[in-house]
Amino acid sequence: MADMTRILTGRELNRTLLHRQLLLERSQDDLPRVLERMAGLQAQYSPAIYIGLWSRAASVERATVTRLLHDREIIQGTLLRSTIHVVSRRDYWPWSLAVRDDRRTQALRSWRGTLSTEEMEQAAATVRVALADGPLRQREIDELIGANRRSGIGLWLDLVRQPPSGTWERRRADLYALAEDWVGAPEGSVSDGQVLVVRRYLTGFGPATRKEIATWAGLPVATVGAALAELDTTAYRGEDGAELVDLAGGTIVDGDADAPPRFLANWDAALLVHARRSGILPEEFRKRIFHVRAPQSFPVFLVDGAVAGTWKATDGALTYDEFRPLTATERDRLHAEGERLADFHA
């Protein structure tokens, strides 16, 4: 019997991911809900929190984002792939529980016996006692347990970045607090958290292969499969024949839909390898954005749904490095959006 599974074109996947990342039309939702819809926001570079939300939500002001961090409505912590992410308060514990065990296993494997579970448990106990008196700076944790243990302490002790660190005004995210003090006691099970993480991925990035979900979450493919079994899903195929999975009823956007110019900050997750099939970052430009001499990557602008260059804010104005020739209309639309971003920066 012929396979009647719908094949999604590259343009459909591109426009669908842009739609789900709120890059076709800005959301009117509050910012915690925006973070849930887009599957969190990668935030090694603190201004990326602000720019990533500005590009996806209507009427964002920098002071509002900072206030939400201070008010604990959005939480900044090391989560997926041992990388700093910002998520809603509601999502913090499910995400942390979902990935903790696998992150520990991967870390122990990478340490090759130089650090053990027992040593890390002891270090975690030491830091927990010290945090009872309030948040600690990174250098203070280093003095307590050593920099090598500090780099992995979050795998044995749930920590968040406490404002004012990790904000637009104070960009270095080096002030740590106990998550259970800042967010509240952990709730839910590991399996429930994994189901939520997979749901969030499909809401923000689907349709996708199981491997793509696993790459983004830092979870084994088998764990992703078990989580998918708890969700109501539908199947598609990519033009390469790959089996794609999505939440049942998820919107698929026409490949001819208009994609307005958008600005993304460093390390935006829409550019990473798990989203490669969307074509948001053309392969010929990938090495210009991610390479060893630029550990922070580069902020980029999108034209017609794909990276077309990089941008920089200097003295209240944006400068552009175009990777391909733009039409007059494309450039006019880009610069109009850029003027709004320059005002946000000012």
Secondary structure, 3 states (H helix, E strand, C coil): CCCCCCEECHHHHHHHHHHHCCCCCCECCCHHHHHHHCCCEECCCCHHHHHHHHCCECCCCHHHHHHHHHCCCEEEEECHHHCEEEEEHHHHHHHHHHHHHHHHHHHHHHHCCCCCHHHHHHHHHHHHHHHCCCCEEHHHHHHHHCHHHHCCHHHCCCEEECCCCCCCCCCCCCEEEEHHHHCCCCCCCHHHHHHHHHHHHHHHHCCECHHHHHHHHCCCHHHHHHHHCCCCEEEEEECCCCEEEEECCCCCCCCCCCCCCEEECCCCHHHCHHHHHHCCCCHHHHHHHCECCECCCCCEEEECCEEEEEEEEECCEEEEEECCCCCHHHHHHHHHHHHHHHHHHC
